């Protein structure tokens, strides 16, 4: 999805301009703490916050010196075709400089901002400067068929050789009318196949065609692909002219349809049965059998027509053993999307909370989400990244309600992020999400719509990883994690696992070591471990990792006291081989893996 830009205000002098720019773009203003008076959200460090937004794919407009933005994003630069726009605006609003993403919207944004401010847009992209177009970034509703030739074609244009715009859809390509006429470059605007494309001949396809598809459950991917390929060939349409793939909501999770949309690189949209049934008067092949089965007299034809708005069928229903397809066309390129998306639930771990320990993938999924769901504190830890988003806070203890709600919201076609601390798959909500999806209808699972959503899991820095990094390398050899909470796990099972881990001499990370009412299991664990490892075994207590109130301390196993541990503490207990060394930077806990024994053996040999 296209993300809205964020406008950064770094100083009082640039604050008025930042708010003017935000008003033009319909964007939020994020302000530097202590430097800016009013903003939608505040951040402490400009470099860190800019990096976080950029890594999440959010366009950034900074009212500040260009160098600040350049230094912030430089470590993340890799691919100009995927990087979001980055634009700097002078504090007085006189100059607008698109720094990155010129062909991904930066030049357009810069022009929009400069026009509103009466500023100079310092655009340096050659095509935009000389001709006002970028061949590899056509406007919405058009697609370049041979993008690998765009660079050479642009060079021909810039040489002054001129262009000849032709084809059945040339009249609709008004954005090309400003180009100088000549015979140096041919541009064909057509939805059909064009031969002899090359560096001096490129094609733009108008995306006027909506593809409708239906299929039996688990239709083979190859069968669907072959049917559609044959249908396009019969209609004389190339895949680049497709605007979208469309179907019934019941087909939202069909692998063959999902693969089709992914291969074509177009959106997949679904419509409910009542919406498709309303298209029945325009169908060429209505079916009472289909109506009896899914509640609409047609799927492929109806879905294509529902997306093409006022368009008409270009290819009536074609079918194979397990699939159907149809094409509808409008007289102009389609730029809007009807229907709804499949729906996605991103189960994300945000680490301990600080942005530096949050992965770029998680930040991107959060930025793309329509709604954030989670324990309120965890959403708060996202800081400015969560500002302006719809959010649904759930208390501790409401885990099943939280996961069910997130799945059902995604089932409505929304993009939802379920926010967890640490790693979502380690003592968090990940397992519960999949358990709900796996439950039968009579086991308090979720709706059929929720079962059809896309579920994405993205890892975070877990508490045991954060604690180990602060300590040194206590997880350098075999280790395990044990939760001491008996809310969901019988106490006897916890004790059984404690004894097994103690006998196995594992380094152990204790999660949920104590609670307000549960104070004895940690002491019992200590006593079990002392039967298998020395009293001076190092123990690390790490509280509020990655947050300003972080507190790390070390104890001997035989001196571990329950009263100095709380619910926000991770307890790392070393094995019999773990060491606590006093080094130059302070105490470092590590567990040797046996390299010294290997070296001694090699020397002896």
BAMAR-897794 format. One line per field, with one value per residue (C-alpha): chain; x, y, z; residue in one letter. Coordinates in Angstrom, 3 decimals, always signed. Layout:
// residues N
ch c(A,...)
east c(X,...)
north c(Y,...)
up c(Z,...)
aa c(a,...)
This chain:
// residues 605
ch c(A,A,A,A,A,A,A,A,A,A,A,A,A,A,A,A,A,A,A,A,A,A,A,A,A,A,A,A,A,A,A,A,A,A,A,A,A,A,A,A,A,A,A,A,A,A,A,A,A,A,A,A,A,A,A,A,A,A,A,A,A,A,A,A,A,A,A,A,A,A,A,A,A,A,A,A,A,A,A,A,A,A,A,A,A,A,A,A,A,A,A,A,A,A,A,A,A,A,A,A,A,A,A,A,A,A,A,A,A,A,A,A,A,A,A,A,A,A,A,A,A,A,A,A,A,A,A,A,A,A,A,A,A,A,A,A,A,A,A,A,A,A,A,A,A,A,A,A,A,A,A,A,A,A,A,A,A,A,A,A,A,A,A,A,A,A,A,A,A,A,A,A,A,A,A,A,A,A,A,A,A,A,A,A,A,A,A,A,A,A,A,A,A,A,A,A,A,A,A,A,A,A,A,A,A,A,A,A,A,A,A,A,A,A,A,A,A,A,A,A,A,A,A,A,A,A,A,A,A,A,A,A,A,A,A,A,A,A,A,A,A,A,A,A,A,A,A,A,A,A,A,A,A,A,A,A,A,A,A,A,A,A,A,A,A,A,A,A,A,A,A,A,A,A,A,A,A,A,A,A,A,A,A,A,A,A,A,A,A,A,A,A,A,A,A,A,A,A,A,A,A,A,A,A,A,A,A,A,A,A,A,A,A,A,A,A,A,A,A,A,A,A,A,A,A,A,A,A,A,A,A,A,A,A,A,A,A,A,A,A,A,A,A,A,A,A,A,A,A,A,A,A,A,A,A,A,A,A,A,A,A,A,A,A,A,A,A,A,A,A,A,A,A,A,A,A,A,A,A,A,A,A,A,A,A,A,A,A,A,A,A,A,A,A,A,A,A,A,A,A,A,A,A,A,A,A,A,A,A,A,A,A,A,A,A,A,A,A,A,A,A,A,A,A,A,A,A,A,A,A,A,A,A,A,A,A,A,A,A,A,A,A,A,A,A,A,A,A,A,A,A,A,A,A,A,A,A,A,A,A,A,A,A,A,A,A,A,A,A,A,A,A,A,A,A,A,A,A,A,A,A,A,A,A,A,A,A,A,A,A,A,A,A,A,A,A,A,A,A,A,A,A,A,A,A,A,A,A,A,A,A,A,A,A,A,A,A,A,A,A,A,A,A,A,A,A,A,A,A,A,A,A,A,A,A,A,A,A,A,A,A,A,A,A,A,A,A,A,A,A,A,A,A,A,A,A,A,A,A,A,A,A,A,A,A,A,A,A,A,A,A,A,A,A,A,A,A,A,A,A,A,A,A,A,A,A,A,A,A,A,A,A,A,A,A,A,A,A,A,A,A,A,A,A,A)
east c(+0.000,+1.105,+2.129,+1.435,+4.518,+5.633,+6.870,+9.745,+10.156,+13.559,+13.508,+11.268,+12.381,+11.150,+8.022,+5.576,+6.788,+6.481,+2.822,+2.155,+3.727,+1.758,-1.454,-0.703,+0.076,-2.501,+0.382,+1.416,+4.109,+6.669,+8.658,+11.960,+11.469,+12.409,+12.899,+9.361,+6.221,+3.392,+3.393,+1.317,+4.167,+7.574,+10.923,+14.154,+16.770,+16.349,+18.750,+17.194,+13.653,+14.414,+16.068,+13.073,+10.623,+12.812,+13.329,+9.554,+9.083,+7.511,+8.187,+10.040,+9.836,+12.315,+12.217,+15.924,+19.353,+19.711,+22.802,+20.798,+18.537,+21.447,+23.424,+20.326,+19.393,+22.839,+23.357,+20.070,+20.566,+20.444,+17.862,+16.503,+13.483,+12.177,+13.411,+10.773,+11.014,+13.173,+12.774,+14.372,+12.765,+14.647,+13.459,+12.160,+10.296,+12.191,+13.849,+12.542,+15.083,+14.051,+17.047,+15.872,+13.009,+12.740,+11.038,+8.939,+7.049,+9.682,+9.689,+5.909,+5.818,+8.519,+6.533,+3.363,+5.167,+7.021,+3.851,+2.041,+4.962,+5.981,+9.372,+12.014,+11.982,+15.612,+14.801,+17.924,+16.476,+17.449,+14.114,+12.087,+14.412,+14.583,+11.215,+8.986,+8.545,+10.208,+9.609,+10.122,+7.479,+4.267,+1.167,-1.434,-3.351,-0.389,+2.369,+5.666,+5.820,+9.614,+11.099,+14.569,+14.771,+13.699,+17.226,+18.304,+15.009,+15.471,+18.959,+17.530,+14.976,+17.599,+19.743,+17.051,+16.086,+12.359,+9.586,+6.688,+3.717,+1.388,-1.037,-4.768,-4.529,-2.214,-4.974,-5.394,-1.662,-1.913,+1.132,+3.293,+1.966,+4.582,+7.457,+9.189,+8.159,+10.660,+11.763,+14.407,+12.100,+8.834,+6.320,+3.358,+0.353,-1.625,-3.129,-2.238,+1.052,+3.539,+6.511,+10.056,+10.244,+13.747,+15.864,+14.305,+10.785,+8.920,+5.316,+2.912,-0.176,-3.329,-4.627,-8.245,-8.964,-10.294,-9.779,-12.456,-11.737,-13.388,-12.354,-13.053,-11.331,-7.574,-7.614,-4.147,-2.077,-0.947,-4.517,-5.630,-2.565,-3.092,-6.790,-6.093,-3.182,-5.417,-8.175,-5.860,-4.526,-8.071,-8.946,-5.685,-4.666,-1.199,-0.854,+0.556,-2.862,-4.523,-5.609,-6.486,-7.506,-11.003,-13.158,-15.701,-14.846,-15.074,-12.061,-9.865,-7.355,-7.281,-3.592,-4.197,-5.799,-3.213,-0.415,-2.089,-2.217,+1.355,+2.672,+0.893,+2.012,-1.496,-3.869,-6.247,-9.711,-12.759,-16.493,-19.266,-21.999,-24.631,-22.383,-21.714,-25.382,-26.217,-24.236,-26.530,-28.381,-25.022,-23.818,-23.560,-23.502,-25.643,-25.892,-28.551,-26.161,-23.559,-26.229,-27.346,-23.767,-22.359,-25.268,-24.502,-25.352,-21.762,-18.277,-15.740,-17.944,-19.552,-16.234,-14.710,-17.730,-17.848,-14.249,-14.535,-17.277,-19.122,-17.211,-18.486,-17.386,-14.527,-14.124,-17.129,-16.588,-14.087,-13.689,-11.544,-12.221,-11.683,-11.481,-13.268,-12.091,-13.562,-12.409,-14.211,-12.908,-13.482,-12.890,-10.247,-7.387,-8.617,-6.952,-9.258,-9.842,-13.331,-14.021,-11.690,-8.327,-7.904,-7.006,-3.722,-2.695,+0.929,+2.034,+5.014,+7.549,+8.845,+11.680,+12.061,+10.612,+13.440,+13.485,+17.112,+16.145,+13.138,+13.706,+13.050,+10.587,+8.523,+8.593,+7.390,+4.529,+3.462,+3.644,+1.500,-1.136,-4.585,-5.084,-2.795,-3.973,-2.235,-1.567,-1.603,+1.945,+3.381,+1.634,+2.838,+6.419,+6.138,+6.205,+5.638,+5.204,+1.822,+0.553,-2.539,-3.343,-6.501,-5.611,-7.406,-5.892,-6.454,-5.510,-3.203,-5.228,-7.269,-4.934,-7.506,-9.915,-7.017,-6.000,-9.561,-10.364,-7.235,-8.111,-11.723,-10.708,-8.347,-11.255,-13.056,-10.274,-8.189,-4.435,-3.927,-0.758,-0.880,+1.838,+3.836,+6.898,+10.058,+9.481,+5.843,+6.565,+8.249,+5.749,+3.608,+0.612,+1.960,+1.056,-2.417,-3.180,-2.458,-4.294,-7.437,-7.123,-6.710,-9.723,-12.936,-16.211,-17.361,-14.131,-14.512,-12.275,-12.761,-15.058,-14.543,-13.612,-10.868,-9.525,-8.987,-6.713,-2.997,-0.997,+2.556,+4.919,+7.926,+10.588,+11.684,+14.529,+13.445,+14.087,+16.617,+18.533,+18.544,+19.668,+22.390,+23.711,+23.932,+25.683,+28.183,+27.593,+25.901,+24.021,+27.256,+26.410,+23.211,+20.390,+16.636,+13.820,+11.279,+8.287,+7.563,+3.973,+1.495,-1.539,-1.574,+0.920,+0.382,+2.890,+3.967,+4.902,+7.044,+8.843,+9.414,+11.031,+13.138,+14.555,+15.272,+17.029,+19.012,+20.129,+21.034,+23.178,+21.491,+21.867,+18.307,+16.374,+13.451,+10.467,+7.661,+9.793,+7.367,+4.031,+2.107,+0.658,+3.269,+6.484,+7.658,+8.463,+11.641,+12.991,+12.069,+13.848,+16.967,+16.980,+16.553,+19.421,+21.725,+21.550,+23.211,+25.549,+27.853,+26.611,+28.810,+27.098,+26.543,+22.994,+22.026,+18.952,+17.880,+14.933,+13.235,+15.747,+16.201,+14.263,+15.514,+14.949,+17.025,+18.728,+21.232,+22.935,+24.658,+24.309,+25.578,+22.992,+23.086,+22.517,+19.547,+16.692,+13.123,+12.352,+14.729,+12.955,+9.743,+7.509,+9.720,+12.861,+14.487,+16.583,+19.515,+21.114,+24.425,+25.394,+28.175,+30.586,+29.383,+31.756,+31.462,+34.661,+35.749,+36.909,+37.817,+34.234,+32.881,+31.516,+30.892,+29.007,+29.769,+29.478,+32.473,+31.724,+34.847,+37.310,+40.040,+39.695,+39.850,+43.031,+44.632,+43.734,+45.169,+48.407,+48.635,+48.119)
north c(+0.000,+3.598,+5.165,+8.786,+10.976,+12.178,+15.754,+16.216,+19.498,+19.814,+23.426,+26.306,+28.242,+25.525,+24.605,+26.905,+25.603,+21.995,+22.538,+24.225,+21.286,+18.794,+20.643,+20.406,+16.676,+15.686,+14.364,+14.301,+16.455,+14.706,+17.160,+17.028,+16.948,+20.227,+21.978,+22.095,+23.357,+21.585,+18.272,+15.127,+13.122,+13.806,+12.024,+12.261,+11.662,+12.927,+10.429,+7.411,+8.501,+9.242,+5.828,+4.124,+5.804,+5.176,+1.510,+1.182,+2.545,+5.822,+8.891,+11.510,+15.284,+16.955,+20.685,+20.768,+20.662,+18.006,+16.609,+15.443,+13.302,+12.016,+10.894,+9.243,+7.050,+6.433,+3.040,+1.762,+2.712,-0.352,-0.234,+2.941,+1.081,+0.292,+3.125,+5.661,+9.354,+11.579,+15.352,+18.248,+21.678,+24.747,+26.294,+29.356,+27.239,+28.733,+25.566,+22.004,+19.278,+15.706,+13.708,+10.143,+8.403,+10.756,+8.034,+6.840,+10.034,+12.382,+14.705,+14.854,+15.584,+18.231,+19.944,+19.854,+21.313,+23.987,+25.128,+25.527,+27.349,+29.422,+27.731,+26.481,+22.717,+21.653,+18.602,+17.001,+13.888,+14.375,+13.450,+15.604,+18.579,+18.473,+17.038,+16.840,+13.055,+9.886,+6.979,+4.383,+5.978,+6.377,+7.795,+5.611,+3.503,+2.905,+0.306,+0.199,-3.122,-3.218,-1.334,-2.768,-0.458,+2.696,+3.942,+3.733,+5.219,+8.138,+8.718,+8.943,+11.478,+13.570,+13.590,+15.707,+13.077,+13.450,+10.894,+9.452,+8.488,+6.041,+3.193,+2.790,+4.283,+7.190,+9.757,+8.730,+9.144,+12.881,+12.856,+12.075,+14.953,+17.361,+15.415,+16.870,+15.211,+13.278,+9.845,+9.031,+7.040,+5.204,+4.935,+2.648,+2.965,-0.242,-3.063,-5.675,-7.348,-5.159,-6.579,-5.225,-3.528,-2.392,+0.566,+2.767,+1.382,+1.134,+0.321,+1.639,-0.443,+1.268,-0.732,-0.708,-4.386,-6.110,-9.856,-11.868,-15.441,-18.257,-21.796,-24.977,-25.342,-25.951,-25.577,-26.390,-23.230,-24.293,-24.918,-21.424,-19.826,-21.657,-20.780,-17.076,-17.018,-18.516,-16.056,-13.054,-14.356,-14.800,-11.224,-9.887,-8.408,-8.495,-9.030,-5.507,-4.109,-5.751,-3.470,-6.168,-9.758,-10.068,-12.756,-13.671,-13.251,-17.038,-17.322,-14.873,-17.568,-19.664,-20.375,-20.414,-16.955,-15.501,-16.815,-15.275,-11.785,-12.077,-13.184,-10.332,-7.826,-6.385,-6.071,-8.882,-7.693,-9.584,-8.798,-10.264,-12.343,-9.592,-7.158,-9.726,-10.714,-7.067,-7.509,-10.348,-8.241,-7.623,-11.235,-13.201,-16.587,-16.476,-19.800,-21.020,-23.763,-21.201,-19.147,-22.170,-22.835,-19.389,-16.905,-15.167,-16.078,-15.542,-15.133,-14.488,-12.247,-10.488,-9.787,-8.364,-6.105,-4.986,-3.791,-2.214,+0.110,+1.352,-1.009,-3.978,-7.574,-7.922,-11.685,-13.683,-16.535,-19.151,-22.277,-25.326,-28.330,-26.342,-22.650,-19.787,-16.413,-13.345,-9.870,-6.538,-3.270,+0.410,+3.038,+4.751,+3.429,+2.292,+4.105,+3.306,-0.045,-1.345,-4.258,-4.995,-6.558,-10.095,-8.843,-9.335,-9.940,-9.171,-10.765,-8.622,-8.587,-5.099,-6.196,-4.506,-1.289,+0.894,+1.612,+0.484,-3.065,-3.198,-4.792,-2.778,-5.455,-5.010,-1.225,-1.577,-3.899,-1.508,+1.473,-0.329,-1.441,+0.164,-0.844,-1.731,-4.290,-5.190,-4.487,-0.698,-0.388,-2.289,-0.037,+3.016,+1.753,+2.197,+5.931,+8.140,+5.104,+4.443,+8.025,+8.637,+4.961,+3.275,+1.251,-1.255,-1.724,-4.898,-5.495,-8.163,-11.332,-10.616,-12.463,-14.676,-11.785,-9.748,-12.354,-13.170,-9.495,-8.982,-11.954,-10.874,-7.325,-8.719,-10.880,-7.656,-6.852,-4.663,-4.694,-5.340,-5.530,-7.539,-5.899,-8.011,-7.213,-9.206,-11.891,-12.638,-16.346,-16.694,-16.713,-14.244,-14.114,-15.957,-19.453,-18.338,-16.839,-20.138,-22.085,-20.017,-20.605,-24.338,-24.717,-26.119,-24.136,-25.868,-25.018,-21.217,-20.621,-17.759,-17.036,-18.381,-14.859,-14.706,-18.078,-16.686,-13.793,-13.643,-14.128,-12.791,-13.412,-11.147,-11.777,-9.398,-9.238,-11.522,-10.828,-13.660,-12.263,-8.765,-9.968,-12.168,-9.270,-7.054,-9.802,-10.835,-14.340,-16.546,-18.409,-19.448,-23.114,-25.149,-23.289,-23.385,-21.065,-21.924,-19.857,-20.018,-18.875,-21.563,-19.729,-21.814,-24.578,-26.986,-26.498,-30.147,-29.762,-26.728,-28.605,-31.588,-29.298,-27.608,-30.944,-32.020,-28.733,-28.891,-32.465,-31.519,-28.613,-26.123,-22.386,-21.354,-18.170,-17.826,-15.886,-14.673,-15.506,-14.040,-12.282,-10.512,-13.809,-16.293,-16.006,-19.559,-21.177,-19.152,-20.198,-23.800,-23.544,-22.197,-25.084,-27.664,-26.149,-26.068,-29.870,-30.005,-26.997,-25.010,-22.323,-19.741,-20.306,-16.815,-15.468,-12.357,-10.315,-7.962,-5.628,-3.305,-4.125,-1.491,+1.139,+4.156,+2.352,-0.685,-2.358,-5.222,-6.987,-10.296,-12.743,-16.158,-18.890,-19.640,-15.921,-15.409,-13.738,-13.765,-10.303,-8.547,-9.997,-8.613,-9.294,-7.192,-9.160,-11.872,-14.293,-15.934,-18.798,-20.099,-23.743,-25.351,-24.078,-20.456,-17.780,-14.230,-12.428,-8.982,-7.329,-3.767,-2.728,-4.438,-7.914,-10.165,-13.446,-16.117,-19.859,-21.434,-23.822,-25.923,-24.286,-24.460,-28.255,-28.459,-26.376,-28.502,-31.628,-30.213,-29.283,-32.712,-34.322)
up c(+0.000,-0.568,+2.729,+3.581,+4.021,+7.434,+7.797,+10.251,+12.121,+13.794,+14.981,+15.958,+12.898,+10.544,+12.499,+10.624,+7.252,+8.460,+9.333,+5.971,+4.124,+6.224,+5.385,+1.669,+1.813,+4.427,+6.499,+10.134,+11.677,+13.859,+15.974,+17.820,+21.590,+23.245,+19.906,+18.507,+20.192,+18.357,+16.526,+16.086,+17.635,+19.119,+18.778,+20.733,+18.034,+14.467,+12.888,+14.597,+13.808,+10.156,+9.801,+11.376,+9.001,+5.947,+6.843,+7.170,+3.648,+4.796,+2.580,+4.630,+4.171,+6.510,+7.153,+7.855,+6.261,+3.558,+5.257,+8.288,+6.135,+4.029,+7.080,+8.542,+5.577,+4.046,+5.782,+4.319,+0.673,-1.557,-4.354,-5.920,-7.265,-3.771,-1.549,-0.425,-1.284,+0.911,+0.513,+2.351,+2.683,+3.891,+7.154,+5.320,+2.753,-0.168,-1.494,-1.879,-2.693,-3.623,-2.367,-3.038,-4.798,-7.762,-9.773,-6.850,-6.182,-4.741,-7.741,-7.778,-4.036,-4.428,-7.180,-5.079,-2.050,-4.005,-5.754,-2.425,-0.789,-3.803,-3.537,-5.965,-6.503,-7.014,-9.156,-10.623,-12.323,-15.960,-17.546,-15.177,-15.633,-19.411,-20.384,-17.333,-17.557,-16.301,-18.657,-15.936,-13.688,-15.719,-14.041,-12.346,-14.832,-17.153,-17.156,-19.030,-20.867,-21.383,-18.391,-19.039,-22.083,-20.200,-19.503,-23.160,-24.321,-21.929,-23.299,-26.824,-25.627,-23.843,-26.977,-28.655,-31.242,-30.523,-30.146,-32.111,-29.914,-31.649,-31.080,-30.423,-26.927,-27.776,-27.358,-23.703,-22.985,-22.442,-20.174,-23.236,-25.366,-24.013,-25.560,-28.634,-31.903,-33.970,-35.136,-32.535,-30.233,-30.847,-28.019,-28.650,-26.374,-26.668,-24.631,-27.225,-28.081,-29.967,-31.851,-32.280,-28.861,-27.950,-26.773,-29.462,-29.159,-25.856,-25.050,-22.436,-21.714,-20.386,-17.432,-18.583,-17.977,-14.872,-14.702,-12.905,-11.800,-9.902,-9.103,-7.231,-3.867,-4.272,-8.023,-9.443,-9.903,-13.375,-14.534,-13.512,-15.101,-18.385,-18.543,-17.985,-20.440,-23.107,-22.271,-22.568,-25.865,-27.195,-26.173,-27.607,-24.270,-22.684,-18.888,-18.401,-19.381,-16.384,-13.574,-11.013,-10.324,-8.812,-7.249,-4.569,-0.872,-0.432,-2.730,-0.802,+0.176,-2.996,-3.799,-7.564,-7.527,-5.147,-7.361,-10.395,-8.862,-7.604,-11.001,-12.763,-10.111,-9.673,-6.693,-5.755,-4.725,-3.517,-3.485,-1.360,-2.973,-2.823,-4.710,-7.432,-7.609,-8.416,-11.661,-12.848,-15.522,-17.235,-17.171,-20.401,-18.682,-15.504,-13.689,-11.277,-10.183,-9.151,-7.369,-5.356,-4.322,-3.498,-3.626,-6.916,-10.527,-11.605,-10.149,-12.908,-15.084,-12.116,-10.357,-13.544,-14.103,-10.461,-10.726,-14.190,-12.956,-16.049,-18.326,-20.284,-20.773,-23.216,-22.769,-21.522,-19.102,-20.153,-18.084,-17.481,-15.276,-12.065,-12.977,-14.729,-15.990,-17.695,-18.730,-18.410,-19.851,-19.229,-21.907,-19.777,-17.610,-14.195,-11.292,-8.369,-6.658,-5.882,-3.561,-0.675,-0.103,+1.187,+4.653,+6.443,+10.035,+10.818,+14.087,+15.018,+17.822,+18.588,+20.852,+24.216,+22.849,+21.619,+17.880,+17.495,+18.524,+16.207,+12.824,+9.635,+8.527,+11.697,+11.322,+7.730,+8.689,+11.452,+9.103,+6.520,+9.024,+9.124,+12.751,+15.658,+18.221,+21.455,+25.104,+25.390,+26.756,+23.802,+21.281,+23.214,+22.862,+19.105,+19.702,+16.644,+14.378,+16.018,+15.982,+13.889,+13.446,+14.611,+17.686,+19.896,+23.334,+25.341,+28.998,+30.315,+30.656,+27.539,+25.204,+23.476,+22.969,+21.594,+19.013,+18.003,+17.510,+15.374,+13.153,+12.736,+11.818,+9.195,+8.021,+7.080,+4.612,+6.922,+7.313,+11.043,+13.118,+16.350,+18.455,+20.912,+22.971,+22.394,+19.772,+18.951,+18.704,+22.117,+25.018,+23.081,+20.758,+17.713,+18.899,+20.033,+16.607,+14.889,+17.588,+16.952,+13.218,+13.846,+16.137,+14.760,+14.663,+17.866,+19.710,+19.852,+16.856,+14.395,+11.464,+7.960,+6.834,+9.461,+8.323,+4.826,+5.807,+5.123,+8.320,+8.423,+11.339,+11.790,+14.444,+17.145,+19.637,+22.452,+26.120,+26.323,+23.322,+24.761,+28.166,+26.655,+24.574,+27.640,+29.602,+26.961,+25.580,+28.181,+25.426,+23.742,+24.297,+24.703,+26.431,+26.976,+28.036,+30.744,+31.775,+35.499,+35.024,+36.055,+34.687,+31.520,+32.350,+35.245,+38.046,+37.930,+34.251,+35.059,+37.819,+35.498,+32.916,+35.586,+36.720,+33.144,+32.305,+35.542,+34.849,+31.269,+32.485,+30.158,+30.486,+31.363,+30.615,+33.026,+31.675,+33.975,+37.030,+39.582,+39.811,+42.573,+43.819,+42.577,+44.597,+45.265,+41.915,+41.353,+44.751,+43.986,+40.638,+42.360,+44.803,+42.027,+40.059,+43.085,+43.201,+39.776,+39.529,+41.839,+44.186,+42.444,+39.075,+37.645,+37.381,+35.461,+36.384,+33.578,+34.074,+31.542,+28.830,+26.158,+28.082,+30.020,+33.338,+32.286,+35.260,+34.989,+37.913,+38.646,+41.493,+42.527,+42.177,+45.905,+46.646,+44.306,+46.205,+44.924,+46.319,+43.910,+40.864,+39.355,+36.334,+34.040,+34.911,+32.818,+34.850,+33.022,+34.954,+33.676,+33.259,+35.307,+32.621,+32.511,+33.769,+35.049,+34.076,+35.261,+32.057,+31.105,+30.481,+33.573,+34.309,+31.308,+31.523,+28.947,+28.400,+26.656,+23.845,+24.197,+21.838,+24.491,+24.657,+20.880,+20.790,+23.525,+21.555,+18.357,+20.144,+21.742,+18.371)
aa c(x,x,x,x,x,x,x,x,x,x,x,x,x,x,x,x,x,x,x,x,x,x,x,x,x,x,x,x,x,x,x,x,x,x,x,x,x,x,x,x,x,x,x,x,x,x,x,x,x,x,x,x,x,x,x,x,x,x,x,x,x,x,x,x,x,x,x,x,x,x,x,x,x,x,x,x,x,x,x,x,x,x,x,x,x,x,x,x,x,x,x,x,x,x,x,x,x,x,x,x,x,x,x,x,x,x,x,x,x,x,x,x,x,x,x,x,x,x,x,x,x,x,x,x,x,x,x,x,x,x,x,x,x,x,x,x,x,x,x,x,x,x,x,x,x,x,x,x,x,x,x,x,x,x,x,x,x,x,x,x,x,x,x,x,x,x,x,x,x,x,x,x,x,x,x,x,x,x,x,x,x,x,x,x,x,x,x,x,x,x,x,x,x,x,x,x,x,x,x,x,x,x,x,x,x,x,x,x,x,x,x,x,x,x,x,x,x,x,x,x,x,x,x,x,x,x,x,x,x,x,x,x,x,x,x,x,x,x,x,x,x,x,x,x,x,x,x,x,x,x,x,x,x,x,x,x,x,x,x,x,x,x,x,x,x,x,x,x,x,x,x,x,x,x,x,x,x,x,x,x,x,x,x,x,x,x,x,x,x,x,x,x,x,x,x,x,x,x,x,x,x,x,x,x,x,x,x,x,x,x,x,x,x,x,x,x,x,x,x,x,x,x,x,x,x,x,x,x,x,x,x,x,x,x,x,x,x,x,x,x,x,x,x,x,x,x,x,x,x,x,x,x,x,x,x,x,x,x,x,x,x,x,x,x,x,x,x,x,x,x,x,x,x,x,x,x,x,x,x,x,x,x,x,x,x,x,x,x,x,x,x,x,x,x,x,x,x,x,x,x,x,x,x,x,x,x,x,x,x,x,x,x,x,x,x,x,x,x,x,x,x,x,x,x,x,x,x,x,x,x,x,x,x,x,x,x,x,x,x,x,x,x,x,x,x,x,x,x,x,x,x,x,x,x,x,x,x,x,x,x,x,x,x,x,x,x,x,x,x,x,x,x,x,x,x,x,x,x,x,x,x,x,x,x,x,x,x,x,x,x,x,x,x,x,x,x,x,x,x,x,x,x,x,x,x,x,x,x,x,x,x,x,x,x,x,x,x,x,x,x,x,x,x,x,x,x,x,x,x,x,x,x,x,x,x,x,x,x,x,x,x,x,x,x,x,x,x,x,x,x,x,x,x,x,x,x,x,x,x,x,x,x,x,x,x,x,x,x,x,x,x,x,x,x,x,x,x,x,x,x,x,x,x,x,x,x,x,x,x,x,x,x,x,x,x,x,x,x,x,x,x,x,x,x,x)
